[in-house]
Amino acid sequence: MPLVHLHVIENRRTPQQLRQLADVVQDVMLEHFAAPPRDRYQLISEHKSGGIIAEDTGLGFDRTDDIVVVQVTHQGRTQDQKQAMYRALAERLHTETGLAPTDLIISVVENTRADWSFGNGVAQFVENVL
């Protein structure tokens, strides 16, 4: 189950456009990142203008205030799954929302089964509740 945190600049998108971003990301998690059905954990944070600083690391990208930073916390995905997710997010977000691929940054953070509690103060994976 990936936990996805979307970072955007505030007032650049309507609530409907933010939901569309989140929906596309969820579809990609299901299709390319082995997220189970009904496994949707997403956060959307809007930052004031200047609150996201993303230089191009010498890649020659021109970024805009339409930037979207996607941070995915997960366990157990392969390098191939990660790369498929990167490609699919760039393609689908461009096609379905108009996001320029150069305005998309994706970061993947790995953790373990012991790093999750879904409620009641229980580590469900560790205690074999799931």
Phi, psi and omega per residue, in radians:
M1 nan 1.910 3.077
P2 -1.362 2.513 2.945
L3 -1.818 2.088 -3.042
V4 -1.931 2.235 3.103
H5 -2.060 2.037 3.124
L6 -1.736 2.270 3.103
H7 -2.030 2.226 -3.138
V8 -2.426 2.900 3.039
I9 -1.465 2.323 -3.077
E10 -1.149 2.672 3.088
N11 1.135 0.278 3.060
R12 -1.634 -0.355 -3.067
R13 -2.409 2.604 3.054
T14 -1.335 2.893 3.043
P15 -0.988 -0.630 3.117
Q16 -1.159 -0.689 3.115
Q17 -1.195 -0.635 3.066
L18 -1.120 -0.721 3.114
R19 -1.124 -0.674 3.103
Q20 -1.095 -0.754 3.061
L21 -0.977 -0.874 -3.111
A22 -1.094 -0.689 3.138
D23 -1.135 -0.742 3.106
V24 -1.091 -0.779 3.123
V25 -1.051 -0.763 3.125
Q26 -1.086 -0.744 3.098
D27 -1.018 -0.737 3.130
V28 -1.169 -0.671 3.099
M29 -1.063 -0.708 3.129
L30 -1.212 -0.738 -3.031
E31 -1.399 -0.593 -2.978
H32 -2.176 -0.123 -3.022
F33 -2.190 0.270 3.036
A34 1.010 0.579 3.035
A35 -1.305 2.339 3.110
P36 -1.191 2.687 3.061
P37 -0.983 2.549 -3.134
R38 1.067 0.355 3.094
D39 -1.838 1.529 -3.065
R40 -2.295 1.954 3.103
Y41 -2.286 1.849 -3.071
Q42 -2.361 2.505 3.023
L43 -2.162 2.425 3.055
I44 -2.114 2.081 3.116
S45 -1.996 2.239 3.074
E46 -1.798 2.266 -3.104
H47 -1.941 2.527 3.070
K48 -1.060 2.713 3.075
S49 -0.914 2.282 -3.064
G50 1.588 -0.133 -3.120
G51 -1.417 -0.152 2.990
I52 -2.145 2.071 3.078
I53 -1.959 2.006 -3.041
A54 -2.417 1.550 3.081
E55 -1.368 2.963 -2.919
D56 -1.575 0.101 3.106
T57 0.973 0.536 3.115
G58 1.327 0.243 -3.104
L59 -1.562 -0.120 3.119
G60 1.439 0.322 -3.136
F61 -1.434 2.426 2.942
D62 -1.767 1.935 -3.126
R63 -1.674 2.702 3.128
T64 -2.164 3.109 3.069
D65 -1.294 0.042 3.003
D66 -1.446 0.023 -3.067
I67 -0.869 2.495 3.038
V68 -2.254 2.169 3.045
V69 -1.879 2.151 -3.116
V70 -1.965 2.080 3.064
Q71 -1.956 2.169 -3.078
V72 -2.016 2.059 3.040
T73 -1.746 2.282 -3.016
H74 -2.720 3.133 2.993
Q75 -2.420 2.412 2.917
G76 1.333 0.386 3.076
R77 -1.615 2.621 -3.135
T78 -1.507 2.931 3.065
Q79 -1.068 -0.703 3.115
D80 -1.082 -0.728 3.108
Q81 -1.120 -0.714 3.128
K82 -1.096 -0.823 -3.113
Q83 -1.152 -0.659 3.079
A84 -1.112 -0.695 3.103
M85 -1.128 -0.759 3.119
Y86 -1.000 -0.868 -3.118
R87 -1.091 -0.827 -3.085
A88 -1.126 -0.702 3.116
L89 -1.107 -0.800 -3.139
A90 -1.063 -0.794 -3.112
E91 -1.184 -0.868 -3.058
R92 -1.196 -0.724 3.134
L93 -1.157 -0.613 3.085
H94 -1.166 -0.861 -3.091
T95 -1.151 -0.766 -2.977
E96 -1.630 -0.352 -3.117
T97 -2.216 -0.155 -3.115
G98 1.438 0.115 -3.136
L99 -1.169 2.189 3.077
A100 -1.138 2.333 3.134
P101 -0.979 -0.463 3.108
T102 -1.351 -0.192 3.079
D103 -1.692 0.285 3.120
L104 -2.051 2.149 3.025
I105 -2.097 2.313 -3.134
I106 -2.161 2.292 3.073
S107 -2.187 2.340 3.140
V108 -1.984 2.252 3.136
V109 -2.092 2.229 -3.130
E110 -1.728 2.561 3.019
N111 -2.491 -2.942 -3.078
T112 -2.062 3.033 3.125
R113 -1.076 -0.520 -3.139
A114 -1.289 -0.157 -3.071
D115 -1.590 0.179 -3.084
W116 -2.179 2.360 2.897
S117 -2.344 2.214 -3.102
F118 -1.724 0.130 3.099
G119 2.488 2.867 3.109
N120 1.096 0.269 3.117
G121 1.177 0.468 -3.075
V122 -2.021 2.384 2.995
A123 -1.522 1.519 -2.981
Q124 -0.990 -0.697 3.141
F125 -1.150 -0.701 -3.101
V126 -1.235 -0.706 -3.089
E127 -1.561 0.181 3.104
N128 0.950 0.693 3.084
V129 -1.457 -0.479 3.135
L130 -1.633 nan nan
